[in-house]
Amino acid sequence: MSNNIRVEVAYALPDEQAIIELEVAEGTTALEAARQSGVTQRFEGIDLDNAKLG
């Protein structure tokens, strides 16, 4: 059985910031969490495949 954990995906521009809380399966990568968060729908132009995550 997979355990879930709560994570936050944060994204910021000079004039707008967002922290998106979500629950993901343990072992989910930062990239997977970012995709699941819907951040790309909120901020157009994000290229998660080439983004620096950490």
mmCIF entry with sequence, helices, sheets and N, C-alpha, C, O atoms, coordinates in Angstrom:
data_MODEL
# 
_entry.id   MODEL 
# 
_entity.id                         1 
_entity.type                       polymer 
_entity.pdbx_number_of_molecules   1 
# 
_entity_poly.entity_id                      1 
_entity_poly.type                           'polypeptide(L)' 
_entity_poly.nstd_linkage                   no 
_entity_poly.nstd_monomer                   no 
_entity_poly.pdbx_seq_one_letter_code       MSNNIRVEVAYALPDEQAIIELEVAEGTTALEAARQSGVTQRFEGIDLDNAKLG 
_entity_poly.pdbx_seq_one_letter_code_can   MSNNIRVEVAYALPDEQAIIELEVAEGTTALEAARQSGVTQRFEGIDLDNAKLG 
_entity_poly.pdbx_strand_id                 A 
# 
loop_
_entity_poly_seq.entity_id 
_entity_poly_seq.num 
_entity_poly_seq.mon_id 
_entity_poly_seq.hetero 
1 1  MET n 
1 2  SER n 
1 3  ASN n 
1 4  ASN n 
1 5  ILE n 
1 6  ARG n 
1 7  VAL n 
1 8  GLU n 
1 9  VAL n 
1 10 ALA n 
1 11 TYR n 
1 12 ALA n 
1 13 LEU n 
1 14 PRO n 
1 15 ASP n 
1 16 GLU n 
1 17 GLN n 
1 18 ALA n 
1 19 ILE n 
1 20 ILE n 
1 21 GLU n 
1 22 LEU n 
1 23 GLU n 
1 24 VAL n 
1 25 ALA n 
1 26 GLU n 
1 27 GLY n 
1 28 THR n 
1 29 THR n 
1 30 ALA n 
1 31 LEU n 
1 32 GLU n 
1 33 ALA n 
1 34 ALA n 
1 35 ARG n 
1 36 GLN n 
1 37 SER n 
1 38 GLY n 
1 39 VAL n 
1 40 THR n 
1 41 GLN n 
1 42 ARG n 
1 43 PHE n 
1 44 GLU n 
1 45 GLY n 
1 46 ILE n 
1 47 ASP n 
1 48 LEU n 
1 49 ASP n 
1 50 ASN n 
1 51 ALA n 
1 52 LYS n 
1 53 LEU n 
1 54 GLY n 
# 
_struct_asym.id          A 
_struct_asym.entity_id   1 
# 
loop_
_struct_conf.conf_type_id 
_struct_conf.id 
_struct_conf.pdbx_PDB_helix_id 
_struct_conf.beg_label_comp_id 
_struct_conf.beg_label_asym_id 
_struct_conf.beg_label_seq_id 
_struct_conf.pdbx_beg_PDB_ins_code 
_struct_conf.end_label_comp_id 
_struct_conf.end_label_asym_id 
_struct_conf.end_label_seq_id 
_struct_conf.pdbx_end_PDB_ins_code 
_struct_conf.beg_auth_comp_id 
_struct_conf.beg_auth_asym_id 
_struct_conf.beg_auth_seq_id 
_struct_conf.end_auth_comp_id 
_struct_conf.end_auth_asym_id 
_struct_conf.end_auth_seq_id 
_struct_conf.pdbx_PDB_helix_class 
_struct_conf.details 
_struct_conf.pdbx_PDB_helix_length 
HELX_P HELX_P1 AA1 ALA A 30 ? SER A 37 ? ALA A 30 SER A 37 1 ? 8 
HELX_P HELX_P2 AA2 VAL A 39 ? ARG A 42 ? VAL A 39 ARG A 42 1 ? 4 
# 
_struct_conf_type.id          HELX_P 
_struct_conf_type.criteria    ? 
_struct_conf_type.reference   ? 
# 
_struct_sheet.id               AA1 
_struct_sheet.type             ? 
_struct_sheet.number_strands   2 
_struct_sheet.details          ? 
# 
_struct_sheet_order.sheet_id     AA1 
_struct_sheet_order.range_id_1   1 
_struct_sheet_order.range_id_2   2 
_struct_sheet_order.offset       ? 
_struct_sheet_order.sense        anti-parallel 
# 
loop_
_struct_sheet_range.sheet_id 
_struct_sheet_range.id 
_struct_sheet_range.beg_label_comp_id 
_struct_sheet_range.beg_label_asym_id 
_struct_sheet_range.beg_label_seq_id 
_struct_sheet_range.pdbx_beg_PDB_ins_code 
_struct_sheet_range.end_label_comp_id 
_struct_sheet_range.end_label_asym_id 
_struct_sheet_range.end_label_seq_id 
_struct_sheet_range.pdbx_end_PDB_ins_code 
_struct_sheet_range.beg_auth_comp_id 
_struct_sheet_range.beg_auth_asym_id 
_struct_sheet_range.beg_auth_seq_id 
_struct_sheet_range.end_auth_comp_id 
_struct_sheet_range.end_auth_asym_id 
_struct_sheet_range.end_auth_seq_id 
AA1 1 ASN A 4  ? LEU A 13 ? ASN A 4  LEU A 13 
AA1 2 GLU A 16 ? ALA A 25 ? GLU A 16 ALA A 25 
# 
loop_
_atom_site.group_PDB 
_atom_site.id 
_atom_site.type_symbol 
_atom_site.label_atom_id 
_atom_site.label_alt_id 
_atom_site.label_comp_id 
_atom_site.label_asym_id 
_atom_site.label_entity_id 
_atom_site.label_seq_id 
_atom_site.pdbx_PDB_ins_code 
_atom_site.Cartn_x 
_atom_site.Cartn_y 
_atom_site.Cartn_z 
_atom_site.occupancy 
_atom_site.B_iso_or_equiv 
_atom_site.pdbx_formal_charge 
_atom_site.auth_seq_id 
_atom_site.auth_comp_id 
_atom_site.auth_asym_id 
_atom_site.auth_atom_id 
_atom_site.pdbx_PDB_model_num 
ATOM 1   N N  . MET A 1 1  ? 0.842  -1.181 0.000   1.00 0.00 ? 1  MET A N  1 
ATOM 2   C CA . MET A 1 1  ? 0.000  0.000  0.000   1.00 0.00 ? 1  MET A CA 1 
ATOM 3   C C  . MET A 1 1  ? 0.886  1.244  0.000   1.00 0.00 ? 1  MET A C  1 
ATOM 4   O O  . MET A 1 1  ? 1.854  1.320  0.757   1.00 0.00 ? 1  MET A O  1 
ATOM 5   N N  . SER A 1 2  ? 0.564  2.190  -0.827  1.00 0.00 ? 2  SER A N  1 
ATOM 6   C CA . SER A 1 2  ? 1.360  3.409  -0.950  1.00 0.00 ? 2  SER A CA 1 
ATOM 7   C C  . SER A 1 2  ? 0.921  4.446  0.074   1.00 0.00 ? 2  SER A C  1 
ATOM 8   O O  . SER A 1 2  ? -0.272 4.683  0.263   1.00 0.00 ? 2  SER A O  1 
ATOM 9   N N  . ASN A 1 3  ? 1.894  5.058  0.728   1.00 0.00 ? 3  ASN A N  1 
ATOM 10  C CA . ASN A 1 3  ? 1.605  6.146  1.650   1.00 0.00 ? 3  ASN A CA 1 
ATOM 11  C C  . ASN A 1 3  ? 1.591  7.451  0.877   1.00 0.00 ? 3  ASN A C  1 
ATOM 12  O O  . ASN A 1 3  ? 2.384  7.652  -0.043  1.00 0.00 ? 3  ASN A O  1 
ATOM 13  N N  . ASN A 1 4  ? 0.686  8.330  1.255   1.00 0.00 ? 4  ASN A N  1 
ATOM 14  C CA . ASN A 1 4  ? 0.629  9.650  0.642   1.00 0.00 ? 4  ASN A CA 1 
ATOM 15  C C  . ASN A 1 4  ? 1.310  10.660 1.542   1.00 0.00 ? 4  ASN A C  1 
ATOM 16  O O  . ASN A 1 4  ? 1.329  10.515 2.764   1.00 0.00 ? 4  ASN A O  1 
ATOM 17  N N  . ILE A 1 5  ? 1.870  11.686 0.919   1.00 0.00 ? 5  ILE A N  1 
ATOM 18  C CA . ILE A 1 5  ? 2.490  12.776 1.660   1.00 0.00 ? 5  ILE A CA 1 
ATOM 19  C C  . ILE A 1 5  ? 1.963  14.097 1.107   1.00 0.00 ? 5  ILE A C  1 
ATOM 20  O O  . ILE A 1 5  ? 1.565  14.182 -0.055  1.00 0.00 ? 5  ILE A O  1 
ATOM 21  N N  . ARG A 1 6  ? 1.966  15.123 1.952   1.00 0.00 ? 6  ARG A N  1 
ATOM 22  C CA . ARG A 1 6  ? 1.561  16.460 1.519   1.00 0.00 ? 6  ARG A CA 1 
ATOM 23  C C  . ARG A 1 6  ? 2.803  17.220 1.078   1.00 0.00 ? 6  ARG A C  1 
ATOM 24  O O  . ARG A 1 6  ? 3.827  17.214 1.761   1.00 0.00 ? 6  ARG A O  1 
ATOM 25  N N  . VAL A 1 7  ? 2.698  17.870 -0.064  1.00 0.00 ? 7  VAL A N  1 
ATOM 26  C CA . VAL A 1 7  ? 3.804  18.668 -0.579  1.00 0.00 ? 7  VAL A CA 1 
ATOM 27  C C  . VAL A 1 7  ? 3.268  20.027 -1.018  1.00 0.00 ? 7  VAL A C  1 
ATOM 28  O O  . VAL A 1 7  ? 2.062  20.222 -1.172  1.00 0.00 ? 7  VAL A O  1 
ATOM 29  N N  . GLU A 1 8  ? 4.183  20.947 -1.210  1.00 0.00 ? 8  GLU A N  1 
ATOM 30  C CA . GLU A 1 8  ? 3.843  22.260 -1.738  1.00 0.00 ? 8  GLU A CA 1 
ATOM 31  C C  . GLU A 1 8  ? 4.678  22.515 -2.985  1.00 0.00 ? 8  GLU A C  1 
ATOM 32  O O  . GLU A 1 8  ? 5.887  22.285 -3.000  1.00 0.00 ? 8  GLU A O  1 
ATOM 33  N N  . VAL A 1 9  ? 4.019  22.990 -4.017  1.00 0.00 ? 9  VAL A N  1 
ATOM 34  C CA . VAL A 1 9  ? 4.699  23.412 -5.235  1.00 0.00 ? 9  VAL A CA 1 
ATOM 35  C C  . VAL A 1 9  ? 4.626  24.935 -5.249  1.00 0.00 ? 9  VAL A C  1 
ATOM 36  O O  . VAL A 1 9  ? 3.537  25.509 -5.229  1.00 0.00 ? 9  VAL A O  1 
ATOM 37  N N  . ALA A 1 10 ? 5.773  25.579 -5.284  1.00 0.00 ? 10 ALA A N  1 
ATOM 38  C CA . ALA A 1 10 ? 5.825  27.044 -5.274  1.00 0.00 ? 10 ALA A CA 1 
ATOM 39  C C  . ALA A 1 10 ? 6.343  27.552 -6.610  1.00 0.00 ? 10 ALA A C  1 
ATOM 40  O O  . ALA A 1 10 ? 7.233  26.960 -7.222  1.00 0.00 ? 10 ALA A O  1 
ATOM 41  N N  . TYR A 1 11 ? 5.759  28.669 -7.049  1.00 0.00 ? 11 TYR A N  1 
ATOM 42  C CA . TYR A 1 11 ? 6.214  29.326 -8.272  1.00 0.00 ? 11 TYR A CA 1 
ATOM 43  C C  . TYR A 1 11 ? 6.051  30.820 -8.075  1.00 0.00 ? 11 TYR A C  1 
ATOM 44  O O  . TYR A 1 11 ? 5.061  31.271 -7.500  1.00 0.00 ? 11 TYR A O  1 
ATOM 45  N N  . ALA A 1 12 ? 7.009  31.581 -8.545  1.00 0.00 ? 12 ALA A N  1 
ATOM 46  C CA . ALA A 1 12 ? 6.941  33.026 -8.338  1.00 0.00 ? 12 ALA A CA 1 
ATOM 47  C C  . ALA A 1 12 ? 7.428  33.798 -9.553  1.00 0.00 ? 12 ALA A C  1 
ATOM 48  O O  . ALA A 1 12 ? 8.407  33.436 -10.206 1.00 0.00 ? 12 ALA A O  1 
ATOM 49  N N  . LEU A 1 13 ? 6.719  34.855 -9.824  1.00 0.00 ? 13 LEU A N  1 
ATOM 50  C CA . LEU A 1 13 ? 7.107  35.876 -10.786 1.00 0.00 ? 13 LEU A CA 1 
ATOM 51  C C  . LEU A 1 13 ? 7.295  37.166 -9.993  1.00 0.00 ? 13 LEU A C  1 
ATOM 52  O O  . LEU A 1 13 ? 6.923  37.213 -8.820  1.00 0.00 ? 13 LEU A O  1 
ATOM 53  N N  . PRO A 1 14 ? 7.853  38.205 -10.586 1.00 0.00 ? 14 PRO A N  1 
ATOM 54  C CA . PRO A 1 14 ? 8.046  39.440 -9.828  1.00 0.00 ? 14 PRO A CA 1 
ATOM 55  C C  . PRO A 1 14 ? 6.757  40.007 -9.225  1.00 0.00 ? 14 PRO A C  1 
ATOM 56  O O  . PRO A 1 14 ? 6.787  40.605 -8.149  1.00 0.00 ? 14 PRO A O  1 
ATOM 57  N N  . ASP A 1 15 ? 5.629  39.821 -9.911  1.00 0.00 ? 15 ASP A N  1 
ATOM 58  C CA . ASP A 1 15 ? 4.384  40.414 -9.433  1.00 0.00 ? 15 ASP A CA 1 
ATOM 59  C C  . ASP A 1 15 ? 3.320  39.410 -8.994  1.00 0.00 ? 15 ASP A C  1 
ATOM 60  O O  . ASP A 1 15 ? 2.215  39.815 -8.632  1.00 0.00 ? 15 ASP A O  1 
ATOM 61  N N  . GLU A 1 16 ? 3.621  38.127 -9.015  1.00 0.00 ? 16 GLU A N  1 
ATOM 62  C CA . GLU A 1 16 ? 2.639  37.114 -8.608  1.00 0.00 ? 16 GLU A CA 1 
ATOM 63  C C  . GLU A 1 16 ? 3.353  35.861 -8.125  1.00 0.00 ? 16 GLU A C  1 
ATOM 64  O O  . GLU A 1 16 ? 4.324  35.403 -8.727  1.00 0.00 ? 16 GLU A O  1 
ATOM 65  N N  . GLN A 1 17 ? 2.846  35.321 -7.023  1.00 0.00 ? 17 GLN A N  1 
ATOM 66  C CA . GLN A 1 17 ? 3.420  34.107 -6.457  1.00 0.00 ? 17 GLN A CA 1 
ATOM 67  C C  . GLN A 1 17 ? 2.287  33.134 -6.133  1.00 0.00 ? 17 GLN A C  1 
ATOM 68  O O  . GLN A 1 17 ? 1.142  33.534 -5.925  1.00 0.00 ? 17 GLN A O  1 
ATOM 69  N N  . ALA A 1 18 ? 2.635  31.850 -6.095  1.00 0.00 ? 18 ALA A N  1 
ATOM 70  C CA . ALA A 1 18 ? 1.656  30.834 -5.725  1.00 0.00 ? 18 ALA A CA 1 
ATOM 71  C C  . ALA A 1 18 ? 2.346  29.709 -4.974  1.00 0.00 ? 18 ALA A C  1 
ATOM 72  O O  . ALA A 1 18 ? 3.461  29.303 -5.303  1.00 0.00 ? 18 ALA A O  1 
ATOM 73  N N  . ILE A 1 19 ? 1.657  29.220 -3.961  1.00 0.00 ? 19 ILE A N  1 
ATOM 74  C CA . ILE A 1 19 ? 2.054  27.995 -3.273  1.00 0.00 ? 19 ILE A CA 1 
ATOM 75  C C  . ILE A 1 19 ? 0.855  27.065 -3.364  1.00 0.00 ? 19 ILE A C  1 
ATOM 76  O O  . ILE A 1 19 ? -0.215 27.359 -2.830  1.00 0.00 ? 19 ILE A O  1 
ATOM 77  N N  . ILE A 1 20 ? 1.040  25.956 -4.035  1.00 0.00 ? 20 ILE A N  1 
ATOM 78  C CA . ILE A 1 20 ? -0.040 25.006 -4.279  1.00 0.00 ? 20 ILE A CA 1 
ATOM 79  C C  . ILE A 1 20 ? 0.214  23.765 -3.436  1.00 0.00 ? 20 ILE A C  1 
ATOM 80  O O  . ILE A 1 20 ? 1.219  23.077 -3.617  1.00 0.00 ? 20 ILE A O  1 
ATOM 81  N N  . GLU A 1 21 ? -0.700 23.483 -2.515  1.00 0.00 ? 21 GLU A N  1 
ATOM 82  C CA . GLU A 1 21 ? -0.580 22.305 -1.656  1.00 0.00 ? 21 GLU A CA 1 
ATOM 83  C C  . GLU A 1 21 ? -1.307 21.138 -2.305  1.00 0.00 ? 21 GLU A C  1 
ATOM 84  O O  . GLU A 1 21 ? -2.406 21.299 -2.836  1.00 0.00 ? 21 GLU A O  1 
ATOM 85  N N  . LEU A 1 22 ? -0.691 19.963 -2.262  1.00 0.00 ? 22 LEU A N  1 
ATOM 86  C CA . LEU A 1 22 ? -1.350 18.777 -2.774  1.00 0.00 ? 22 LEU A CA 1 
ATOM 87  C C  . LEU A 1 22 ? -0.824 17.534 -2.076  1.00 0.00 ? 22 LEU A C  1 
ATOM 88  O O  . LEU A 1 22 ? 0.224  17.558 -1.432  1.00 0.00 ? 22 LEU A O  1 
ATOM 89  N N  . GLU A 1 23 ? -1.558 16.473 -2.215  1.00 0.00 ? 23 GLU A N  1 
ATOM 90  C CA . GLU A 1 23 ? -1.176 15.183 -1.640  1.00 0.00 ? 23 GLU A CA 1 
ATOM 91  C C  . GLU A 1 23 ? -0.746 14.278 -2.781  1.00 0.00 ? 23 GLU A C  1 
ATOM 92  O O  . GLU A 1 23 ? -1.459 14.127 -3.773  1.00 0.00 ? 23 GLU A O  1 
ATOM 93  N N  . VAL A 1 24 ? 0.425  13.679 -2.630  1.00 0.00 ? 24 VAL A N  1 
ATOM 94  C CA . VAL A 1 24 ? 0.968  12.798 -3.664  1.00 0.00 ? 24 VAL A CA 1 
ATOM 95  C C  . VAL A 1 24 ? 1.436  11.496 -3.022  1.00 0.00 ? 24 VAL A C  1 
ATOM 96  O O  . VAL A 1 24 ? 1.605  11.414 -1.806  1.00 0.00 ? 24 VAL A O  1 
ATOM 97  N N  . ALA A 1 25 ? 1.637  10.501 -3.841  1.00 0.00 ? 25 ALA A N  1 
ATOM 98  C CA . ALA A 1 25 ? 2.145  9.224  -3.343  1.00 0.00 ? 25 ALA A CA 1 
ATOM 99  C C  . ALA A 1 25 ? 3.599  9.380  -2.923  1.00 0.00 ? 25 ALA A C  1 
ATOM 100 O O  . ALA A 1 25 ? 4.370  10.098 -3.562  1.00 0.00 ? 25 ALA A O  1 
ATOM 101 N N  . GLU A 1 26 ? 3.961  8.705  -1.851  1.00 0.00 ? 26 GLU A N  1 
ATOM 102 C CA . GLU A 1 26 ? 5.360  8.691  -1.424  1.00 0.00 ? 26 GLU A CA 1 
ATOM 103 C C  . GLU A 1 26 ? 6.209  8.203  -2.592  1.00 0.00 ? 26 GLU A C  1 
ATOM 104 O O  . GLU A 1 26 ? 5.849  7.231  -3.256  1.00 0.00 ? 26 GLU A O  1 
ATOM 105 N N  . GLY A 1 27 ? 7.320  8.861  -2.846  1.00 0.00 ? 27 GLY A N  1 
ATOM 106 C CA . GLY A 1 27 ? 8.180  8.500  -3.964  1.00 0.00 ? 27 GLY A CA 1 
ATOM 107 C C  . GLY A 1 27 ? 7.945  9.343  -5.207  1.00 0.00 ? 27 GLY A C  1 
ATOM 108 O O  . GLY A 1 27 ? 8.678  9.220  -6.188  1.00 0.00 ? 27 GLY A O  1 
ATOM 109 N N  . THR A 1 28 ? 6.924  10.204 -5.173  1.00 0.00 ? 28 THR A N  1 
ATOM 110 C CA . THR A 1 28 ? 6.666  11.102 -6.292  1.00 0.00 ? 28 THR A CA 1 
ATOM 111 C C  . THR A 1 28 ? 7.831  12.072 -6.440  1.00 0.00 ? 28 THR A C  1 
ATOM 112 O O  . THR A 1 28 ? 8.322  12.607 -5.446  1.00 0.00 ? 28 THR A O  1 
ATOM 113 N N  . THR A 1 29 ? 8.272  12.299 -7.658  1.00 0.00 ? 29 THR A N  1 
ATOM 114 C CA . THR A 1 29 ? 9.376  13.233 -7.886  1.00 0.00 ? 29 THR A CA 1 
ATOM 115 C C  . THR A 1 29 ? 8.860  14.672 -7.876  1.00 0.00 ? 29 THR A C  1 
ATOM 116 O O  . THR A 1 29 ? 7.655  14.913 -7.951  1.00 0.00 ? 29 THR A O  1 
ATOM 117 N N  . ALA A 1 30 ? 9.789  15.619 -7.783  1.00 0.00 ? 30 ALA A N  1 
ATOM 118 C CA . ALA A 1 30 ? 9.420  17.035 -7.835  1.00 0.00 ? 30 ALA A CA 1 
ATOM 119 C C  . ALA A 1 30 ? 8.735  17.359 -9.162  1.00 0.00 ? 30 ALA A C  1 
ATOM 120 O O  . ALA A 1 30 ? 7.759  18.108 -9.193  1.00 0.00 ? 30 ALA A O  1 
ATOM 121 N N  . LEU A 1 31 ? 9.240  16.802 -10.243 1.00 0.00 ? 31 LEU A N  1 
ATOM 122 C CA . LEU A 1 31 ? 8.634  17.040 -11.553 1.00 0.00 ? 31 LEU A CA 1 
ATOM 123 C C  . LEU A 1 31 ? 7.207  16.498 -11.607 1.00 0.00 ? 31 LEU A C  1 
ATOM 124 O O  . LEU A 1 31 ? 6.305  17.172 -12.104 1.00 0.00 ? 31 LEU A O  1 
ATOM 125 N N  . GLU A 1 32 ? 7.002  15.301 -11.106 1.00 0.00 ? 32 GLU A N  1 
ATOM 126 C CA . GLU A 1 32 ? 5.659  14.716 -11.091 1.00 0.00 ? 32 GLU A CA 1 
ATOM 127 C C  . GLU A 1 32 ? 4.707  15.554 -10.242 1.00 0.00 ? 32 GLU A C  1 
ATOM 128 O O  . GLU A 1 32 ? 3.562  15.777 -10.633 1.00 0.00 ? 32 GLU A O  1 
ATOM 129 N N  . ALA A 1 33 ? 5.169  16.014 -9.094  1.00 0.00 ? 33 ALA A N  1 
ATOM 130 C CA . ALA A 1 33 ? 4.335  16.847 -8.223  1.00 0.00 ? 33 ALA A CA 1 
ATOM 131 C C  . ALA A 1 33 ? 3.984  18.164 -8.909  1.00 0.00 ? 33 ALA A C  1 
ATOM 132 O O  . ALA A 1 33 ? 2.846  18.624 -8.825  1.00 0.00 ? 33 ALA A O  1 
ATOM 133 N N  . ALA A 1 34 ? 4.953  18.768 -9.584  1.00 0.00 ? 34 ALA A N  1 
ATOM 134 C CA . ALA A 1 34 ? 4.686  20.012 -10.304 1.00 0.00 ? 34 ALA A CA 1 
ATOM 135 C C  . ALA A 1 34 ? 3.625  19.791 -11.374 1.00 0.00 ? 34 ALA A C  1 
ATOM 136 O O  . ALA A 1 34 ? 2.726  20.616 -11.542 1.00 0.00 ? 34 ALA A O  1 
ATOM 137 N N  . ARG A 1 35 ? 3.725  18.697 -12.085 1.00 0.00 ? 35 ARG A N  1 
ATOM 138 C CA . ARG A 1 35 ? 2.718  18.394 -13.119 1.00 0.00 ? 35 ARG A CA 1 
ATOM 139 C C  . ARG A 1 35 ? 1.339  18.183 -12.498 1.00 0.00 ? 35 ARG A C  1 
ATOM 140 O O  . ARG A 1 35 ? 0.338  18.674 -13.019 1.00 0.00 ? 35 ARG A O  1 
ATOM 141 N N  . GLN A 1 36 ? 1.290  17.455 -11.390 1.00 0.00 ? 36 GLN A N  1 
ATOM 142 C CA . GLN A 1 36 ? 0.017  17.174 -10.733 1.00 0.00 ? 36 GLN A CA 1 
ATOM 143 C C  . GLN A 1 36 ? -0.609 18.424 -10.117 1.00 0.00 ? 36 GLN A C  1 
ATOM 144 O O  . GLN A 1 36 ? -1.827 18.484 -9.945  1.00 0.00 ? 36 GLN A O  1 
ATOM 145 N N  . SER A 1 37 ? 0.203  19.411 -9.788  1.00 0.00 ? 37 SER A N  1 
ATOM 146 C CA . SER A 1 37 ? -0.287 20.610 -9.104  1.00 0.00 ? 37 SER A CA 1 
ATOM 147 C C  . SER A 1 37 ? -1.140 21.510 -9.984  1.00 0.00 ? 37 SER A C  1 
ATOM 148 O O  . SER A 1 37 ? -1.943 22.293 -9.476  1.00 0.00 ? 37 SER A O  1 
ATOM 149 N N  . GLY A 1 38 ? -0.977 21.411 -11.282 1.00 0.00 ? 38 GLY A N  1 
ATOM 150 C CA . GLY A 1 38 ? -1.697 22.293 -12.192 1.00 0.00 ? 38 GLY A CA 1 
ATOM 151 C C  . GLY A 1 38 ? -1.052 23.660 -12.353 1.00 0.00 ? 38 GLY A C  1 
ATOM 152 O O  . GLY A 1 38 ? -1.676 24.580 -12.881 1.00 0.00 ? 38 GLY A O  1 
ATOM 153 N N  . VAL A 1 39 ? 0.182  23.804 -11.908 1.00 0.00 ? 39 VAL A N  1 
ATOM 154 C CA . VAL A 1 39 ? 0.865  25.099 -11.979 1.00 0.00 ? 39 VAL A CA 1 
ATOM 155 C C  . VAL A 1 39 ? 0.976  25.611 -13.414 1.00 0.00 ? 39 VAL A C  1 
ATOM 156 O O  . VAL A 1 39 ? 0.980  26.823 -13.633 1.00 0.00 ? 39 VAL A O  1 
ATOM 157 N N  . THR A 1 40 ? 1.064  24.724 -14.379 1.00 0.00 ? 40 THR A N  1 
ATOM 158 C CA . THR A 1 40 ? 1.197  25.165 -15.774 1.00 0.00 ? 40 THR A CA 1 
ATOM 159 C C  . THR A 1 40 ? -0.105 25.759 -16.313 1.00 0.00 ? 40 THR A C  1 
ATOM 160 O O  . THR A 1 40 ? -0.074 26.529 -17.273 1.00 0.00 ? 40 THR A O  1 
ATOM 161 N N  . GLN A 1 41 ? -1.236 25.418 -15.721 1.00 0.00 ? 41 GLN A N  1 
ATOM 162 C CA . GLN A 1 41 ? -2.494 26.036 -16.124 1.00 0.00 ? 41 GLN A CA 1 
ATOM 163 C C  . GLN A 1 41 ? -2.621 27.436 -15.523 1.00 0.00 ? 41 GLN A C  1 
ATOM 164 O O  . GLN A 1 41 ? -3.230 28.322 -16.123 1.00 0.00 ? 41 GLN A O  1 
ATOM 165 N N  . ARG A 1 42 ? -2.051 27.628 -14.354 1.00 0.00 ? 42 ARG A N  1 
ATOM 166 C CA . ARG A 1 42 ? -2.140 28.927 -13.670 1.00 0.00 ? 42 ARG A CA 1 
ATOM 167 C C  . ARG A 1 42 ? -1.146 29.940 -14.237 1.00 0.00 ? 42 ARG A C  1 
ATOM 168 O O  . ARG A 1 42 ? -1.452 31.128 -14.335 1.00 0.00 ? 42 ARG A O  1 
ATOM 169 N N  . PHE A 1 43 ? 0.037  29.469 -14.608 1.00 0.00 ? 43 PHE A N  1 
ATOM 170 C CA . PHE A 1 43 ? 1.083  30.342 -15.142 1.00 0.00 ? 43 PHE A CA 1 
ATOM 171 C C  . PHE A 1 43 ? 1.458  29.845 -16.535 1.00 0.00 ? 43 PHE A C  1 
ATOM 172 O O  . PHE A 1 43 ? 2.142  28.830 -16.674 1.00 0.00 ? 43 PHE A O  1 
ATOM 173 N N  . GLU A 1 44 ? 1.018  30.549 -17.544 1.00 0.00 ? 44 GLU A N  1 
ATOM 174 C CA . GLU A 1 44 ? 1.328  30.144 -18.916 1.00 0.00 ? 44 GLU A CA 1 
ATOM 175 C C  . GLU A 1 44 ? 2.821  30.302 -19.190 1.00 0.00 ? 44 GLU A C  1 
ATOM 176 O O  . GLU A 1 44 ? 3.473  31.189 -18.639 1.00 0.00 ? 44 GLU A O  1 
ATOM 177 N N  . GLY A 1 45 ? 3.340  29.456 -20.023 1.00 0.00 ? 45 GLY A N  1 
ATOM 178 C CA . GLY A 1 45 ? 4.727  29.573 -20.441 1.00 0.00 ? 45 GLY A CA 1 
ATOM 179 C C  . GLY A 1 45 ? 5.708  28.759 -19.622 1.00 0.00 ? 45 GLY A C  1 
ATOM 180 O O  . GLY A 1 45 ? 6.903  28.767 -19.918 1.00 0.00 ? 45 GLY A O  1 
ATOM 181 N N  . ILE A 1 46 ? 5.239  28.056 -18.601 1.00 0.00 ? 46 ILE A N  1 
ATOM 182 C CA . ILE A 1 46 ? 6.151  27.218 -17.821 1.00 0.00 ? 46 ILE A CA 1 
ATOM 183 C C  . ILE A 1 46 ? 6.475  25.975 -18.644 1.00 0.00 ? 46 ILE A C  1 
ATOM 184 O O  . ILE A 1 46 ? 5.573  25.294 -19.131 1.00 0.00 ? 46 ILE A O  1 
ATOM 185 N N  . ASP A 1 47 ? 7.732  25.691 -18.793 1.00 0.00 ? 47 ASP A N  1 
ATOM 186 C CA . ASP A 1 47 ? 8.193  24.495 -19.500 1.00 0.00 ? 47 ASP A CA 1 
ATOM 187 C C  . ASP A 1 47 ? 8.796  23.549 -18.464 1.00 0.00 ? 47 ASP A C  1 
ATOM 188 O O  . ASP A 1 47 ? 9.995  23.609 -18.191 1.00 0.00 ? 47 ASP A O  1 
ATOM 189 N N  . LEU A 1 48 ? 7.981  22.689 -17.893 1.00 0.00 ? 48 LEU A N  1 
ATOM 190 C CA . LEU A 1 48 ? 8.447  21.810 -16.819 1.00 0.00 ? 48 LEU A CA 1 
ATOM 191 C C  . LEU A 1 48 ? 9.551  20.864 -17.271 1.00 0.00 ? 48 LEU A C  1 
ATOM 192 O O  . LEU A 1 48 ? 10.379 20.447 -16.461 1.00 0.00 ? 48 LEU A O  1 
ATOM 193 N N  . ASP A 1 49 ? 9.572  20.526 -18.543 1.00 0.00 ? 49 ASP A N  1 
ATOM 194 C CA . ASP A 1 49 ? 10.609 19.609 -19.018 1.00 0.00 ? 49 ASP A CA 1 
ATOM 195 C C  . ASP A 1 49 ? 12.002 20.237 -18.983 1.00 0.00 ? 49 ASP A C  1 
ATOM 196 O O  . ASP A 1 49 ? 13.005 19.524 -18.958 1.00 0.00 ? 49 ASP A O  1 
ATOM 197 N N  . ASN A 1 50 ? 12.063 21.565 -18.981 1.00 0.00 ? 50 ASN A N  1 
ATOM 198 C CA . ASN A 1 50 ? 13.349 22.256 -18.955 1.00 0.00 ? 50 ASN A CA 1 
ATOM 199 C C  . ASN A 1 50 ? 13.520 23.157 -17.734 1.00 0.00 ? 50 ASN A C  1 
ATOM 200 O O  . ASN A 1 50 ? 14.484 23.918 -17.648 1.00 0.00 ? 50 ASN A O  1 
ATOM 201 N N  . ALA A 1 51 ? 12.589 23.069 -16.801 1.00 0.00 ? 51 ALA A N  1 
ATOM 202 C CA . ALA A 1 51 ? 12.646 23.917 -15.603 1.00 0.00 ? 51 ALA A CA 1 
ATOM 203 C C  . ALA A 1 51 ? 13.657 23.369 -14.601 1.00 0.00 ? 51 ALA A C  1 
ATOM 204 O O  . ALA A 1 51 ? 13.885 22.163 -14.515 1.00 0.00 ? 51 ALA A O  1 
ATOM 205 N N  . LYS A 1 52 ? 14.253 24.285 -13.849 1.00 0.00 ? 52 LYS A N  1 
ATOM 206 C CA . LYS A 1 52 ? 15.136 23.886 -12.753 1.00 0.00 ? 52 LYS A CA 1 
ATOM 207 C C  . LYS A 1 52 ? 14.271 23.713 -11.515 1.00 0.00 ? 52 LYS A C  1 
ATOM 208 O O  . LYS A 1 52 ? 13.648 24.664 -11.044 1.00 0.00 ? 52 LYS A O  1 
ATOM 209 N N  . LEU A 1 53 ? 14.239 22.500 -10.996 1.00 0.00 ? 53 LEU A N  1 
ATOM 210 C CA . LEU A 1 53 ? 13.416 22.197 -9.826  1.00 0.00 ? 53 LEU A CA 1 
ATOM 211 C C  . LEU A 1 53 ? 14.310 21.846 -8.656  1.00 0.00 ? 53 LEU A C  1 
ATOM 212 O O  . LEU A 1 53 ? 15.401 21.302 -8.823  1.00 0.00 ? 53 LEU A O  1 
ATOM 213 N N  . GLY A 1 54 ? 13.834 22.162 -7.490  1.00 0.00 ? 54 GLY A N  1 
ATOM 214 C CA . GLY A 1 54 ? 14.616 21.789 -6.314  1.00 0.00 ? 54 GLY A CA 1 
ATOM 215 C C  . GLY A 1 54 ? 14.060 22.349 -5.048  1.00 0.00 ? 54 GLY A C  1 
ATOM 216 O O  . GLY A 1 54 ? 14.615 22.117 -3.974  1.00 0.00 ? 54 GLY A O  1 
# 
